[in-house]
Amino acid sequence: MVASSVKGIRMSFIPKAKDFSDEIKRRIFLARQQGLEYIDIVAKEIQDSFGTDYKGHRLPNCCNQMRSLMKPSDQVLYRPDNDKWHVATLTIRYFT
């Protein structure tokens, strides 16, 4: 659940590291189930899957989880040259 409304008050779900990890694992699992060889995941797409109506910058959590779930065969497809890992455009190819 991303957001809910209780008596006209909008309440947002603030994702934690585990939430990002679970979403990444879910996408990899679905790709495997579909018989895909790999799936390319972009940090902003993962973060946006939780909605954008919450306070606080959660991109570092998202990117850290993306990196932590990499296997030796997975590939970083895009990362800025400035050595920053916490960017919305971080793209990793996970082999299923």
C-alpha positions as CSV (number, residue, x, y, z in Angstrom):
1,M,0.0,0.0,0.0
2,V,1.5,3.3,-1.0
3,A,-1.0,5.8,0.4
4,S,-4.3,5.7,2.1
5,S,-7.0,8.2,3.0
6,V,-8.6,8.3,6.4
7,K,-11.5,10.7,6.9
8,G,-10.0,13.0,4.2
9,I,-6.5,12.9,5.6
10,R,-3.9,11.5,3.1
11,M,-1.3,9.3,4.8
12,S,1.8,8.2,2.9
13,F,3.8,5.1,3.3
14,I,7.5,5.9,3.9
15,P,9.6,3.1,2.4
16,K,12.5,1.6,4.4
17,A,15.5,-0.3,3.1
18,K,13.7,-3.7,3.4
19,D,10.8,-2.3,1.3
20,F,13.2,-1.4,-1.5
21,S,14.9,-4.8,-1.2
22,D,11.6,-6.6,-1.4
23,E,10.5,-4.7,-4.4
24,I,13.8,-5.4,-6.3
25,K,13.6,-9.1,-5.4
26,R,9.9,-9.1,-6.6
27,R,10.9,-7.7,-9.9
28,I,13.7,-10.2,-10.4
29,F,11.4,-13.0,-9.4
30,L,8.8,-11.9,-11.9
31,A,11.4,-11.6,-14.7
32,R,12.6,-15.2,-13.9
33,Q,9.0,-16.4,-13.9
34,Q,8.6,-14.9,-17.4
35,G,11.6,-16.7,-18.6
36,L,13.7,-13.5,-19.1
37,E,17.5,-13.8,-19.0
38,Y,17.9,-10.5,-17.1
39,I,16.0,-7.4,-15.9
40,D,17.4,-3.9,-15.9
41,I,16.3,-1.9,-12.9
42,V,16.6,1.9,-12.5
43,A,16.7,3.4,-9.0
44,K,14.1,6.1,-9.8
45,E,11.6,3.5,-11.0
46,I,12.0,1.5,-7.8
47,Q,11.7,4.6,-5.6
48,D,8.7,5.9,-7.7
49,S,6.9,2.5,-7.2
50,F,6.3,3.7,-3.7
51,G,4.8,7.0,-4.8
52,T,6.4,10.4,-4.5
53,D,4.1,11.8,-1.8
54,Y,6.3,11.3,1.2
55,K,8.8,13.5,2.9
56,G,12.5,12.6,3.1
57,H,14.9,11.5,0.5
58,R,15.0,7.7,0.3
59,L,17.2,7.3,-2.8
60,P,20.3,6.3,-0.8
61,N,18.4,3.4,0.8
62,C,17.1,2.4,-2.6
63,C,20.6,2.5,-4.3
64,N,22.2,0.7,-1.3
65,Q,19.7,-2.1,-1.6
66,M,20.2,-2.3,-5.4
67,R,24.0,-2.7,-4.8
68,S,23.6,-5.2,-2.0
69,L,21.4,-7.5,-4.1
70,M,24.0,-7.7,-6.9
71,K,25.5,-11.1,-7.7
72,P,28.9,-11.4,-9.3
73,S,27.3,-11.9,-12.7
74,D,25.1,-8.8,-12.5
75,Q,26.2,-5.6,-14.2
76,V,26.1,-1.9,-13.5
77,L,24.8,-0.4,-16.7
78,Y,24.8,3.2,-15.7
79,R,26.4,5.2,-12.9
80,P,27.7,8.7,-13.2
81,D,31.5,9.1,-13.5
82,N,31.7,11.1,-10.3
83,D,31.7,8.0,-8.1
84,K,28.3,8.7,-6.6
85,W,26.2,5.6,-6.2
86,H,23.1,7.4,-4.9
87,V,21.6,8.7,-8.1
88,A,18.1,8.2,-9.6
89,T,19.7,7.0,-12.9
90,L,21.6,4.2,-11.3
91,T,20.8,1.2,-13.6
92,I,21.7,-2.4,-12.8
93,R,21.2,-5.5,-14.9
94,Y,20.3,-8.4,-12.7
95,F,20.6,-11.8,-14.3
96,T,17.8,-14.2,-13.4
